[in-house]
Structures are given as C-alpha cells and as structure tokens.
Amino acid sequence: MANVNCQAQILLSNGEVVSMSATVAEGTVTELTTSTTYSVSATSIGQFAEGKSIVGFIQPVSAPNGISYAYINRRGEIAAICPVQNMGQVNSSIVPLLGLASFQLQAGDTLQVMANTATDREFAYCVRTSKNVNAIFAGTPAGAGNTDLTHILSGQGVGTSLVGQTIVQQFATSIDGSKLSTGGVLILDDKGLPIGGCSATSPAQQLIRNSATNMRAIGLNFVGRVTTSS
C-alpha cells in the first residue's frame, strides 16, 4: 500500500472554495486537510471554515485509485457523507453531500477518507435514513460467496445499526463489476428475503446516487449482503 495524494474542492454557501489536499495512506482511514498551497497550514475543515456551510463539491474527494468512502466526522459520528471519485474525472455540476442541501461546519469537524489500492475489493454502502442518520457499511469480498457489510465505526450490521429506520438516500462503491452477482448490495429481512438494495458503481465511473424507493423499515436481524461469483 502506497501513500498517495488525495484532493477535494469544497464550495461554501458564501461562494468561497476550500481546497483540500494531503498525502494519505491507501487502505487506512485518514483525515484530509486543507491544501498548504492556499492556506497557512494543513487544517481540519471544521477549524478552517467554522460556522460556514458546505453546499457541495466542485471536485469530489478523489485519489489515483479511487475512494471507497468519505465523510465528515463530528465527535466520533458520521455527520455527513461526501461524494467520491477517481482522480482526473470531471463533473458537470456541483455534487452535494448525500441527502443534504447544505451542512454547517463546527470546530472539530474533520473530513475522513478511505483511499483504495488498485486491487482493493472493499465494497462500501453509504446511506441516509428518514431520521437523518448517516451510516457507512463496508466489507471486502475474498472470493465466491456472501459478504455481510458492517458499520465502519461500530462494526455492527445493518439491522443492529438502523433498527426501526428507513433508508431514503444511498449509493455504493465497488470495483468488482461483473463479479457482483446481484449488481450491488441487497438488504435482506429476518427471513433472508430481499426488501431493498442498491446498485454499485466503481469510483472510476461517475457515481449513481439512488433514492431508496419502497424500502421497508429496517428490522433488528436485517443484513446488507453482497454476493460475488469469484
């Protein structure tokens, strides 16, 4: 695993652009700080723009081999989920945070990123619920079979993490492509039957963000499962 440059360009509600750039370790969750080219020092986003609001990303969080996920951490919780992509892609419009028109920053907020290696098979499932809870579930398939996703912070499954809540916004990332037997992740109920799901796209492509239509409320023993053919 290498150390690589990670970047993002964030648009604030007052029209300012915050340039984020840092060297991060692939395969390890790392804070992305402000670029020292445009700020005095490498600073956390919350400290740099305290009280100001993010309205979107001119350049989503990017790295040479893509990003599994990125989020704003506030006091150890996922306060907002950021868009991700491979470095060098061009977006035709401002890309918002998942399910949010804007997000006001506080001191202590940090932008955390998971940069991939070229062969990293980590599957990441990012969601926002009707109760305004953000969650990211991940797992790494190692061959043919099922991989049940777990919360990146608590290690709990979808059911335990989101019991009684309904997913309303979602997206998923994976490099597995045709190896994904169901095209993405399925949410299975306590009888093992699918009640919803989300297609997955590679960070090398423009991400497809899905509204989670007809999704039932999550039960305690529900799981988010990825099935791969190899």
Secondary structure as the mmCIF struct_conf table of DSSP 4:
data_model
#
loop_
_struct_conf.conf_type_id
_struct_conf.id
_struct_conf.beg_label_comp_id
_struct_conf.beg_label_asym_id
_struct_conf.beg_label_seq_id
_struct_conf.end_label_comp_id
_struct_conf.end_label_asym_id
_struct_conf.end_label_seq_id
STRN STRN1 ASN A 3 LEU A 12
TURN_TY1_P TURN_TY1_P1 SER A 13 ASN A 14
BEND BEND1 GLY A 15 GLY A 15
STRN STRN2 VAL A 17 ALA A 25
TURN_TY1_P TURN_TY1_P2 GLU A 26 GLY A 27
BEND BEND2 THR A 28 THR A 28
STRN STRN3 VAL A 29 LEU A 32
STRN STRN4 THR A 34 THR A 34
TURN_TY1_P TURN_TY1_P3 THR A 36 TYR A 38
BEND BEND3 SER A 39 SER A 41
HELX_RH_AL_P HELX_RH_AL_P1 ILE A 45 PHE A 48
TURN_TY1_P TURN_TY1_P4 ALA A 49 GLY A 51
STRN STRN5 SER A 53 ALA A 63
TURN_TY1_P TURN_TY1_P5 PRO A 64 ASN A 65
STRN STRN6 ILE A 67 ARG A 74
TURN_TY1_P TURN_TY1_P6 ARG A 75 GLY A 76
STRN STRN7 GLU A 77 ILE A 81
STRN STRN8 VAL A 84 ASN A 86
TURN_TY1_P TURN_TY1_P7 MET A 87 GLY A 88
BEND BEND4 SER A 92 SER A 93
HELX_LH_PP_P HELX_LH_PP_P1 ILE A 94 ILE A 94
STRN STRN9 VAL A 95 VAL A 95
HELX_LH_PP_P HELX_LH_PP_P2 PRO A 96 LEU A 97
TURN_TY1_P TURN_TY1_P8 LEU A 98 GLY A 99
BEND BEND5 ALA A 101 ALA A 101
STRN STRN10 PHE A 103 GLN A 104
TURN_TY1_P TURN_TY1_P9 ALA A 107 GLY A 108
STRN STRN11 THR A 110 ALA A 115
HELX_LH_PP_P HELX_LH_PP_P3 ASN A 116 THR A 117
TURN_TY1_P TURN_TY1_P10 ALA A 118 THR A 119
STRN STRN12 PHE A 123 THR A 129
TURN_TY1_P TURN_TY1_P11 SER A 130 LYS A 131
STRN STRN13 ASN A 134 GLY A 139
BEND BEND6 GLY A 143 ALA A 144
STRN STRN14 GLY A 145 ASP A 148
STRN STRN15 THR A 150 HIS A 151
TURN_TY1_P TURN_TY1_P12 ILE A 152 SER A 154
HELX_RH_AL_P HELX_RH_AL_P2 VAL A 158 LEU A 162
TURN_TY1_P TURN_TY1_P13 VAL A 163 GLY A 164
STRN STRN16 ILE A 167 THR A 173
BEND BEND7 ILE A 175 ILE A 175
HELX_RH_3T_P HELX_RH_3T_P1 GLY A 177 LYS A 179
STRN STRN17 LEU A 180 LEU A 188
TURN_TY1_P TURN_TY1_P14 ASP A 190 LYS A 191
BEND BEND8 GLY A 192 GLY A 192
STRN STRN18 PRO A 194 THR A 201
TURN_TY1_P TURN_TY1_P15 PRO A 203 ALA A 204
BEND BEND9 GLN A 205 GLN A 205
HELX_LH_PP_P HELX_LH_PP_P4 GLN A 206 ARG A 209
STRN STRN19 ASN A 210 SER A 211
TURN_TY1_P TURN_TY1_P16 THR A 213 ASN A 214
HELX_LH_PP_P HELX_LH_PP_P5 MET A 215 GLY A 219
TURN_TY1_P TURN_TY1_P17 LEU A 220 ASN A 221
STRN STRN20 VAL A 223 THR A 228
#
